[in-house]
Amino acid sequence: MATIDERIASLEAKLKQERAKKQKVEARKRAIERKLQRAADTRRKILAGALVLELIERDEASRQRFMQRLDAYLTQPEDRALFGLNENDGSGN
């Protein structure tokens, strides 16, 4: 028969294991939630971008304003290249 101290030690060990399991489950839930949030954010950007591209295809004045703003906004050469902008710093100089 186990002594009271041994039983307490055993129960404390089990409690520690269960707490660790709970932390893992909670971490997994947070990771899934972050993944879903990133996916939703990406989808919003794609849909908004599709709308903007459609609008600028239909209206030259909107296209000009958009491209001017994009020219000032984008600084990375690879990003600027996607829109056919030259590789300056986007300052308009």
N, C-alpha and C positions, 0 to 999 in steps of 0.2 A: 504494500500500500504506500502510495506516495505521500510525502509529508505535505503540510500546508505550504511551506516555502517552495517546494518543488512544483506543486500545482499552480501557485501564483506565477512562478517563473515560466511555466509552460503556457499559461494563459496570456501572459505578457508577450511571449514570443509569437503566439497566434495573433494577438492584437496588432503587433508590429507588422506581421505579414499581411493582415487584412488592410491595414492602413496603406501599405505599399501598393497593394492591388488597387485600392480606391484611387490613389494618386495616379496610377497608370491609366486607369479608365478615364479619369478626369482630363488627363493630358491628351489622351486619344480624342476625346470629345472636342477639346479646344482646337486640336489640329484639324479635325474634320470641319469645324465651324470656320476656321481661317481659310481652308481650302474652298468652301462654299462661298465665302465672302469674296475671295479673289476671283472665282469664276463669275459671280454676279457682276463684279466691277468690270471685268474684261468684256462681258456681254453688253453692259451698258455702253462702254466705250465703242465697241464695234457698231452697235445700233446707232448711236449718236453720230459716229463718223460716217456711216453709210448715208444718213440723212444729209449731213453737211456736203458730202461729195455729190449727192443728187442735186442739192440746191445750187451748188456752184457750177454744175454742168448746165443748168437751165438758164442761169442769169450771169452775164459777163461782168456786170458791176459788182455783184456779190463775190464772184470769183476773184476779181482784182483786189477787193477789200480783204478777203480771206488770205490771199497770197501775201499781201503786204504784212498782215498781222503774223502770218506763219513765218515770214522772212525775219521779222523782229524776234519771234519767240524761239525758233530752233537755232541751236548753237553747234550741235554735233554734226560733223561733215556727213556721216552716214545717214543721219536723219534728214538733213537738208537735201541729200541726193535723192531720197525717196520722192521728193516733190519737185525735183528738177531745179532746185535753188543752187546758186554757185556756193563755193566753199568758204565764203567770208564768215565773219563772226556774227552775222545777223544784225549788225548795228546800222546797216543801210549805207555805210560809207564805201 
